[in-house]
Amino acid sequence: MSSYDVKQEVTDKYSLRGRVFHKLREDILSGKYEDHEELKEVAIGEELGVSRTPVREAFRQLELEGLIQIIPNKGAYVTGITEKDVKDIYIIRSMLEGLCARWATEHIRPEQLDEMEENVYLAEFHANKGHLEQLAALDNRFHDIMYEACNSKILEHQLKDFHQYVLRVRKKTLNNANRGPKSNAEHKKILEAIKAHDGELAEKLAHQHMINAYENMVKNGLHEAYEREKNYGQN
């Protein structure tokens, strides 16, 4: 992404169409709208206090991102993220996370390192208590700290964008109480590599961490979840 693209996106966020687009995009990725659900221009316009024009423009941009499908004379429907999309997201993210961890070893600030250590400590506590919701929140924050520590606005933006897609995907798979503690143990190893300023090891560990996360999703019913969803859409 060029500097022009970044500036254009920042500007777009504050335009009327941009605000509608980003709100709808966030709602789709967070699971507010179910896959195959119809998005109604009038209802959304009333909810957001805008006319149908910026909603219609936002729909076109959402369709370009593959998040909705506009069917002529019928309406706009949420398409969500396919099983192949999930695999692509994790493979690309694994590479970017590795690069992020490597750069974090060079640029992380003391206060960020302290927060990362506290994050791992708190996650261990909640893992022992079986607090899965708190564990998930801490997991998300660990990655955010690393993104912020890499000292690259471009890479941070891309990774946070991918992370939003991942949060949506997680809702499709079964909860697994075993993955949380394992994930935090992997976070701890990444933290230790960053503390030791071992960029090569941090990159390797962060890359493998994402591969492990994807393999866990597959093991715990990713394909079955999409099959159920596909069958539901055909009924």
C-alpha positions in Angstrom: 0.0 0.0 0.0 1.5 3.4 -1.1 1.5 6.5 1.1 -1.2 7.9 -1.3 -3.4 4.9 -0.6 -3.0 5.3 3.1 -3.9 9.0 3.0 -6.8 8.3 0.7 -8.1 5.7 3.2 -7.8 8.0 6.2 -9.6 10.7 4.3 -12.3 8.3 3.1 -13.0 7.2 6.7 -14.3 10.7 7.5 -16.4 11.1 4.4 -20.1 10.2 4.8 -19.8 7.2 2.5 -16.6 6.2 4.2 -18.2 6.3 7.7 -21.2 4.2 6.5 -18.8 1.7 4.8 -16.6 1.3 7.8 -19.5 0.9 10.2 -21.2 -1.7 8.0 -17.8 -3.5 7.4 -17.2 -3.6 11.2 -20.8 -4.9 11.8 -20.4 -7.7 9.3 -17.0 -8.8 10.6 -18.1 -8.6 14.2 -21.0 -10.9 13.4 -23.8 -8.5 13.9 -25.2 -9.6 10.5 -25.4 -13.3 9.8 -24.1 -14.8 6.5 -26.8 -14.7 3.8 -28.7 -12.0 5.8 -30.2 -9.2 3.6 -29.0 -5.7 4.2 -31.8 -3.2 3.7 -30.9 0.2 2.4 -33.8 2.0 4.1 -33.4 0.4 7.5 -29.6 1.0 7.6 -30.1 4.6 6.4 -32.5 5.2 9.2 -30.3 3.5 11.8 -27.2 5.6 10.7 -29.2 8.8 10.0 -28.2 9.1 6.4 -29.9 8.9 3.0 -29.9 5.8 0.8 -27.2 7.2 -1.5 -24.2 6.8 0.9 -25.6 3.4 1.9 -25.8 2.3 -1.7 -22.3 3.5 -2.3 -21.0 1.7 0.7 -22.7 -1.5 -0.6 -20.8 -1.3 -3.8 -17.5 -1.0 -1.9 -18.5 -3.9 0.4 -19.2 -6.0 -2.7 -15.7 -5.2 -4.0 -14.3 -6.6 -0.8 -16.3 -9.7 -1.2 -18.3 -9.2 2.0 -21.7 -8.8 0.4 -23.4 -9.8 -2.9 -25.7 -7.4 -4.7 -28.4 -9.3 -6.6 -30.3 -7.1 -9.1 -33.9 -6.6 -8.3 -33.6 -8.5 -5.1 -31.2 -6.9 -2.7 -27.8 -7.0 -0.9 -26.8 -10.1 1.0 -23.9 -10.8 3.4 -21.5 -13.4 1.8 -19.1 -13.4 4.7 -15.8 -15.3 4.5 -15.4 -18.7 2.7 -13.3 -21.6 3.9 -10.7 -20.8 1.3 -10.6 -17.2 2.5 -9.9 -18.5 6.1 -6.9 -20.5 4.8 -5.6 -17.6 2.8 -5.9 -15.2 5.7 -4.0 -17.4 8.0 -1.2 -18.2 5.6 -0.7 -14.5 4.7 -1.1 -13.4 8.3 1.5 -16.0 9.4 4.1 -14.4 7.2 3.2 -10.8 8.2 3.1 -11.8 11.9 6.6 -13.2 11.6 7.9 -10.0 10.0 6.0 -8.0 12.7 7.7 -10.0 15.5 11.1 -9.5 14.0 10.7 -5.7 13.7 9.2 -5.6 17.3 12.5 -7.0 18.6 14.2 -3.9 17.2 11.7 -1.2 18.1 9.6 -2.3 21.1 9.5 0.3 23.9 10.0 -0.7 27.6 6.4 0.1 28.5 5.2 -2.1 25.6 7.5 -4.9 26.8 6.1 -4.5 30.3 2.5 -4.7 29.1 3.3 -7.8 27.0 4.8 -9.5 30.1 1.8 -8.6 32.2 -0.5 -9.8 29.4 1.2 -13.3 29.4 1.0 -13.4 33.2 -2.7 -12.5 33.4 -3.5 -15.0 30.6 -1.8 -17.8 32.6 -4.0 -16.9 35.6 -7.2 -16.9 33.6 -6.2 -20.1 31.7 -5.8 -21.9 35.1 -9.3 -20.6 36.1 -10.9 -21.6 32.9 -11.9 -18.0 32.0 -12.1 -18.4 28.2 -13.6 -15.0 27.6 -10.9 -13.1 29.4 -8.3 -15.3 27.8 -9.6 -14.4 24.3 -9.5 -10.7 25.1 -5.9 -11.0 26.4 -4.9 -13.0 23.3 -6.2 -10.2 21.1 -4.4 -7.6 23.1 -1.1 -9.5 22.9 -1.2 -9.3 19.1 -2.2 -5.6 19.2 0.8 -4.8 21.4 3.2 -6.5 19.0 1.6 -4.7 16.0 2.1 -1.4 17.7 5.7 -2.3 18.7 6.8 -3.1 15.1 7.1 0.6 14.3 5.4 0.3 10.9 2.0 2.0 10.4 1.6 0.1 7.2 2.2 -3.3 8.7 0.2 -2.5 11.8 -2.8 -1.5 9.6 -2.6 -4.6 7.5 -2.4 -6.9 10.5 -5.2 -5.3 12.4 -7.3 -5.5 9.3 -6.6 -9.3 9.0 -7.3 -9.7 12.7 -10.8 -8.3 12.3 -11.5 -11.0 9.7 -10.1 -13.6 12.0 -12.4 -12.5 14.8 -15.3 -13.1 12.5 -14.0 -16.6 11.5 -13.6 -17.7 15.1 -17.3 -17.6 15.6 -17.7 -20.4 13.0 -15.7 -23.0 15.0 -16.3 -24.8 18.2 -14.8 -23.5 21.4 -11.7 -25.3 22.5 -10.6 -24.9 26.1 -7.2 -26.5 25.3 -6.1 -24.0 22.7 -6.1 -21.0 25.0 -3.4 -22.2 27.3 -1.3 -23.5 24.4 -1.7 -20.2 22.6 -0.5 -18.3 25.6 2.5 -20.6 26.0 3.4 -19.7 22.4 3.0 -16.0 23.2 5.4 -16.5 26.1 8.1 -17.9 23.8 7.6 -15.1 21.4 7.9 -12.6 24.3 11.1 -14.3 25.4 12.6 -14.1 21.9 11.7 -10.4 21.6 13.2 -9.7 25.1 16.4 -11.4 23.9 16.4 -9.3 20.7 16.5 -12.5 18.7 14.6 -11.3 15.6 15.1 -14.5 13.7 13.6 -16.7 16.4 10.8 -14.3 17.1 9.9 -14.3 13.4 9.9 -18.2 13.3 7.8 -18.5 16.5 5.2 -15.9 15.4 4.9 -17.5 12.0 4.4 -21.0 13.6 1.9 -19.5 16.1 -0.5 -18.6 13.3 0.0 -22.0 11.6 -0.9 -23.7 14.9 -4.0 -21.5 15.2 -5.2 -22.4 11.8 -4.6 -26.1 12.3 -6.5 -25.9 15.5 -9.5 -24.4 13.7 -9.4 -27.2 11.1 -9.1 -29.8 13.8 -12.1 -28.4 15.7 -14.6 -28.3 12.9 -13.9 -25.5 10.5 -15.0 -27.6 7.5 -18.0 -28.9 9.3 -19.1 -25.4 10.3 -19.0 -24.2 6.7 -20.8 -27.3 5.5 -23.6 -26.6 8.0 -23.7 -23.0 6.8 -23.8 -24.0 3.2 -26.6 -26.4 3.8 -28.5 -23.8 5.8 -28.2 -21.3 2.9 -29.7 -23.9 0.5 -32.8 -24.5 2.6 
